[in-house]
């Protein structure tokens, strides 16, 4: 999962957790559990890449504060820090009242299993929250609903249309097309694909997109559900693809030494022709690139691939929120169509709910992404962003394994075997 747009899966780009030791403040000094008289809440989100995004969010939340009389203190943490401290915060009672976190068993599911989340099943019915069914499934555990899904994300390949036209390159439709395009770009003295995998999670996206386009959503689901082995030929071939692209010099000098943020600069500057990443990057491309950009699914072995689909971080309520009713009132605001439209126009994110987009003021690139995602969410075939649906043990093996393949420390076969072993833990 990348951090979301406001922060990172993010993704990469969105909201996530509270500072260590920060809690909602109660008028009566009530520390706990849901029936206090708290008039303020802490809302923990991921540390934004753009400080202006945080300013915009806080101003937007001012509308909620004025209408509700509930004060909201927005706290931030870096994504990696959040992953290590959030569960500890929530267990100790020192965590946030409301926080943005990822869906799927490895994120929200782990907290639900530990009894750290408020059950929102009844709140869904009482408030009439409408989200796409597939998105709601990602925050449903043991038949109960524990959160609002975060913004929808697709993972594919952004490319420099101007550079492609200059070099006479068409949109790659297959792996052979991608490799041929990379050769032309390389011969022109440009970087074919800007990839940074220093932090590890980026490699999970690389594997997710290659596998999804190779075996389809059902094939990846079979892997995640244990119906197909992770040491199967398809997984080995997906790892081999990234190894071969790297050995050919198409990913830069040392992708495992470059973090995600620094991998963006060559693409914005026009020095890299493509960047494999997620739809959360649209706003930054609009702001930073002086060329027209396109966005396509990662190519398949013999023809067009499919976008990998996922969800960014969305709001959950702590089981020990200082005032559960007030926390749910904030969530109701965050789940509203009005807030969804605000996020589209101000954060360039895609809400996981039906939304009237005809009058939205967005760029042509983001308009394309919105249209593609809306169609795919109801009728199309989404691939899977693997790390939001698997365990921490598996994700660690995947992140480390992709890095090991890129550095030559392990073979694709060895990493695939490690993935299969980790899937059993």
C-alpha positions in Angstrom: 0.0 0.0 0.0 1.3 3.3 -0.9 0.7 6.4 1.2 -2.2 8.4 -0.2 -2.1 11.8 -1.9 -2.3 13.9 1.1 0.4 11.8 2.5 1.6 8.6 1.0 -0.6 4.6 0.0 -0.4 5.4 -0.3 -1.5 6.9 -2.2 1.9 6.9 -1.9 -1.2 10.0 -1.0 -3.8 10.7 2.0 -4.7 10.7 5.5 -3.3 8.4 8.4 -2.6 8.5 12.2 -1.9 10.5 15.4 1.3 11.6 17.2 2.5 9.4 20.0 0.8 10.2 23.2 -1.9 12.4 21.6 -5.6 11.7 22.5 -8.9 13.4 22.3 -9.5 15.9 25.2 -12.5 15.5 27.4 -14.2 18.4 29.1 -14.9 16.2 32.2 -11.5 14.5 32.0 -13.1 11.3 30.9 -10.3 9.3 29.3 -12.1 6.6 27.7 -14.2 4.4 25.8 -17.0 6.2 24.1 -19.5 7.8 26.4 -17.5 10.8 27.5 -18.4 14.5 27.0 -15.4 15.2 24.7 -15.8 18.2 22.5 -12.5 17.8 20.7 -11.1 14.9 18.8 -7.7 13.9 17.4 -7.6 12.9 13.8 -4.3 11.2 12.8 -3.2 11.3 9.2 -0.1 10.5 7.3 2.4 13.3 7.0 1.7 15.1 3.7 4.2 15.5 1.0 2.8 18.9 0.3 2.3 21.2 3.4 -0.4 23.1 1.4 -2.5 19.9 1.3 -2.5 19.8 5.1 -3.5 23.5 5.3 -6.3 22.9 2.9 -7.6 19.9 4.9 -7.5 21.9 8.1 -9.5 24.7 6.5 -12.0 22.2 5.1 -12.4 20.6 8.5 -13.2 24.0 9.9 -16.6 23.7 8.1 -17.2 20.6 10.1 -16.1 22.2 13.4 -18.4 25.2 12.8 -21.4 23.0 12.0 -20.9 20.4 14.8 -19.2 22.3 17.6 -16.6 19.6 17.7 -13.0 20.7 17.5 -10.6 18.5 15.4 -6.9 18.4 16.1 -5.1 17.1 13.0 -1.9 15.2 13.8 0.5 13.7 11.4 3.1 10.9 11.3 5.4 9.6 8.6 3.9 6.4 7.1 6.8 4.2 8.2 6.6 5.5 11.8 2.8 5.0 11.8 3.2 1.3 10.8 5.5 0.7 13.8 3.6 2.7 16.5 -0.1 2.8 15.7 -1.1 -0.6 17.3 1.0 0.3 20.4 -0.7 3.6 20.7 -4.2 2.1 20.4 -3.5 -0.7 22.9 -2.2 1.8 25.4 -5.2 4.2 25.1 -2.9 7.0 23.9 -3.9 6.7 20.3 -6.0 9.0 18.1 -9.8 9.1 18.2 -10.1 8.9 14.4 -7.3 7.9 12.1 -6.7 7.1 8.4 -5.3 3.7 7.8 -5.2 1.1 5.0 -7.9 -1.5 4.3 -7.4 -5.2 3.9 -6.3 -7.8 6.4 -2.7 -6.6 6.8 -3.8 -3.1 7.8 -7.4 -2.5 9.1 -7.9 -6.2 9.5 -5.0 -6.6 11.9 -6.4 -3.9 14.1 -9.9 -5.3 14.0 -8.6 -8.7 15.0 -6.8 -7.1 17.9 -10.0 -5.5 19.1 -8.7 -2.0 18.6 -11.4 -0.6 16.2 -14.9 0.5 16.8 -17.5 -1.6 14.8 -19.2 0.7 12.3 -21.7 -1.8 10.9 -24.7 -0.1 12.6 -23.4 3.4 11.7 -23.4 2.5 8.0 -27.1 1.8 8.2 -27.9 4.7 10.4 -26.0 7.2 8.2 -26.7 5.7 4.8 -23.1 5.7 3.8 -22.8 4.7 0.1 -19.6 3.2 -1.1 -18.8 0.7 -3.9 -19.4 -2.9 -2.7 -15.9 -4.1 -3.6 -14.5 -1.2 -1.6 -16.7 -2.0 1.5 -15.5 -5.6 1.4 -11.9 -4.3 2.0 -13.0 -2.9 5.4 -15.2 -5.8 6.3 -13.8 -8.5 8.7 -15.7 -11.4 10.1 -18.9 -10.0 8.7 -18.6 -6.6 10.4 -17.7 -3.3 8.9 -14.9 -1.3 10.6 -14.0 1.7 8.5 -14.7 3.8 5.5 -12.6 2.7 2.5 -10.0 5.3 1.4 -9.7 6.8 -2.0 -9.6 4.5 -4.9 -6.2 4.0 -6.5 -5.0 2.4 -9.7 -1.4 1.4 -10.4 -0.1 1.6 -13.9 2.4 3.5 -16.0 2.5 7.3 -16.6 4.4 8.2 -19.7 5.6 11.4 -21.4 3.4 11.8 -24.5 5.6 14.5 -25.9 8.8 12.4 -25.7 7.0 9.4 -27.1 5.8 11.4 -30.1 9.3 12.8 -30.6 10.8 9.3 -30.7 8.0 7.8 -32.7 6.9 5.5 -29.9 3.3 4.2 -29.5 1.7 3.3 -26.2 3.1 -0.1 -25.2 0.5 -2.8 -25.5 2.6 -5.8 -24.5 5.9 -6.5 -22.7 7.6 -6.7 -26.1 6.3 -3.2 -26.9 7.5 -2.0 -23.5 11.0 -3.4 -24.0 11.2 -2.0 -27.6 10.1 1.4 -26.3 12.7 1.2 -23.5 15.4 0.5 -26.1 14.4 3.6 -28.1 14.4 5.8 -25.1 17.7 4.5 -23.9 19.2 5.1 -27.4 18.0 8.7 -27.2 19.9 9.2 -23.9 16.9 9.3 -21.7 15.9 7.0 -18.8 13.2 4.5 -19.9 11.6 3.8 -16.5 12.2 5.8 -13.3 12.0 3.4 -10.4 12.9 3.9 -6.8 12.7 0.9 -4.4 14.8 1.9 -1.5 11.8 1.8 0.9 10.7 -1.6 -0.1 6.9 -1.0 -0.5 7.5 0.2 -4.1 8.6 -3.3 -5.0 5.2 -4.6 -3.9 3.6 -2.4 -6.5 6.1 -3.6 -9.2 5.2 -7.2 -8.5 1.4 -6.4 -8.2 1.2 -4.7 -11.6 3.3 -7.3 -13.5 1.3 -10.2 -12.0 -2.1 -8.6 -12.4 -1.5 -8.0 -16.1 0.0 -11.4 -16.6 -2.7 -13.6 -14.8 -5.6 -11.2 -14.3 -7.4 -10.4 -11.1 -8.7 -14.0 -10.7 -5.1 -15.3 -11.0 -3.8 -12.9 -8.3 -6.8 -13.7 -6.1 -6.0 -17.4 -6.4 -2.5 -16.6 -5.2 -3.7 -14.5 -2.2 -6.3 -17.1 -1.3 -3.8 -19.9 -1.3 -5.4 -21.7 -4.3 -2.3 -21.2 -6.3 1.3 -21.4 -5.1 3.5 -18.3 -4.9 6.4 -20.3 -6.3 4.5 -20.9 -9.5 6.0 -20.0 -12.9 3.8 -16.9 -13.3 5.3 -15.3 -10.2 8.9 -16.3 -11.2 8.3 -14.7 -14.6 7.0 -11.5 -13.1 10.1 -11.2 -10.9 12.3 -12.1 -13.9 10.7 -9.3 -15.9 11.8 -6.7 -13.4 15.3 -8.3 -13.1 15.7 -8.2 -16.8 14.6 -4.6 -17.2 17.0 -3.6 -14.4 19.9 -5.6 -15.9 19.3 -3.9 -19.2 19.7 -0.5 -17.5 16.1 0.5 -18.1 15.3 1.3 -14.4 18.2 3.6 -13.7 21.6 3.1 -12.1 20.5 1.6 -8.8 16.7 1.5 -8.1 17.1 0.0 -4.6 19.3 3.0 -3.6 16.6 5.6 -4.8 13.6 6.3 -2.7 10.2 6.9 -4.1 10.1 10.7 -3.8 13.5 11.1 -5.5 12.4 8.8 -8.3 9.8 11.3 -9.4 12.2 14.1 -10.3 13.6 12.6 -13.5 10.0 12.1 -14.8 8.9 15.6 -14.0 12.1 17.0 -15.6 11.5 15.1 -18.8 14.6 13.0 -18.3 12.6 9.8 -17.8 10.0 8.6 -20.3 7.9 6.5 -17.9 7.2 5.9 -14.3 5.4 2.9 -12.9 3.2 4.1 -10.0 -0.3 5.0 -9.0 -3.1 7.4 -9.9 -2.3 9.4 -6.7 0.5 11.1 -8.7 -1.9 12.9 -11.1 -2.0 16.2 -9.1 1.8 16.3 -8.8 2.2 15.6 -12.5 -0.2 18.5 -13.3 1.8 20.8 -11.0 5.4 19.8 -11.9 5.5 18.4 -15.5 5.7 20.8 -18.5 4.6 18.0 -21.0 1.4 16.1 -21.7 1.3 12.9 -19.8 -0.6 9.7 -20.5 -1.5 6.8 -18.2 -1.9 3.2 -19.2 -2.1 -0.2 -17.5 1.2 -2.1 -17.1 1.5 -4.2 -20.3 0.7 -7.9 -20.3 2.9 -10.7 -21.8 1.0 -10.9 -25.1 -1.2 -7.8 -25.1 -2.8 -5.0 -23.1 -2.7 -5.5 -19.3 -5.1 -4.3 -16.6 -4.8 -1.6 -14.0 -3.9 -2.8 -10.6 -6.6 -1.5 -8.2 -6.5 -0.7 -4.6 -7.7 1.7 -1.9 -5.8 4.3 0.0 -6.1 5.1 3.6 -9.5 5.8 5.0 -11.0 6.7 8.4 -11.3 4.3 11.3 -12.5 5.0 14.8 -10.5 3.8 17.8 -12.3 1.3 20.2 -11.1 3.7 23.0 -12.2 7.0 21.3 -12.8 9.7 23.9 -16.3 10.2 22.5 -17.5 7.6 20.0 -20.6 9.6 18.9 -18.4 12.7 18.1 -15.9 10.5 16.3 -18.7 9.0 14.1 -20.0 12.4 13.4 -16.6 13.3 12.0 -16.6 10.1 10.0 -20.0 10.9 8.6 -18.6 14.2 7.3 -15.6 12.4 5.7 -18.0 9.9 4.1 -20.2 12.5 2.6 -20.5 13.1 -1.2 -19.6 16.8 -0.5 -16.3 15.8 1.1 -15.7 13.3 -1.8 -16.1 16.1 -4.3 -13.8 18.3 -2.3 -11.1 15.7 -2.3 -11.4 15.3 -6.1 -10.9 19.0 -6.7 -8.4 19.8 -3.9 -6.4 16.6 -3.3 -6.8 14.9 -6.7 -8.1 11.7 -5.1 -10.9 9.4 -6.2 -13.6 8.6 -3.7 -14.8 5.0 -3.4 -18.4 6.0 -4.0 -20.7 7.1 -6.8 -20.1 10.8 -7.4 -21.4 13.3 -9.9 -18.2 14.5 -11.7 -19.7 16.4 -14.6 -19.0 19.9 -13.2 -15.7 19.2 -11.6 -12.7 21.4 -12.4 -9.9 18.9 -13.1 -7.2 18.5 -15.7 -7.6 16.3 -18.8 -5.2 13.7 -17.3 -7.2 13.5 -14.1 -10.4 13.5 -16.0 -9.2 10.4 -17.9 -8.2 8.7 -14.6 -11.6 9.5 -13.1 -13.4 8.1 -16.0 -11.3 4.9 -16.2 -11.6 4.2 -12.5 -15.4 4.8 -12.4 -15.8 2.4 -15.3 -13.5 -0.3 -13.8 -15.1 0.0 -10.4 -18.4 -1.2 -11.8 -17.8 -3.2 -14.9 -14.1 -3.7 -15.4 -11.3 -6.0 -14.3 -9.1 -4.6 -11.5 -5.9 -6.3 -10.6 -4.8 -6.5 -6.9 -2.4 -4.3 -4.9 -1.0 -7.3 -3.1 0.3 -5.8 0.1 -3.1 -4.5 1.4 -4.5 -8.1 1.2 -1.6 -10.0 2.8 0.0 -10.3 6.1 3.0 -8.3 7.5 5.1 -11.4 7.3 4.3 -11.9 3.6 4.8 -8.2 2.8 8.2 -8.2 4.4 9.2 -11.2 2.3 7.8 -9.5 -0.8 9.5 -6.1 -0.2 12.8 -7.7 0.7 12.5 -10.2 -2.1 12.0 -7.7 -4.9 14.9 -5.7 -3.7 17.0 -8.9 -3.6 16.1 -9.7 -7.2 17.0 -6.2 -8.3 20.4 -6.3 -6.5 21.1 -9.8 -7.8 21.3 -11.2 -4.2 18.6 -13.7 -4.9 17.2 -15.4 -7.9 13.5 -15.0 -8.9 13.0 -18.7 -8.1 14.5 -18.2 -4.6 12.3 -15.2 -3.9 9.2 -17.0 -5.1 9.9 -19.9 -2.7 10.3 -17.4 0.1 6.9 -15.9 -0.8 5.3 -19.3 -0.7 6.8 -20.0 2.7 5.7 -16.6 4.1 2.2 -17.1 2.8 1.8 -20.0 5.2 2.8 -17.9 8.3 
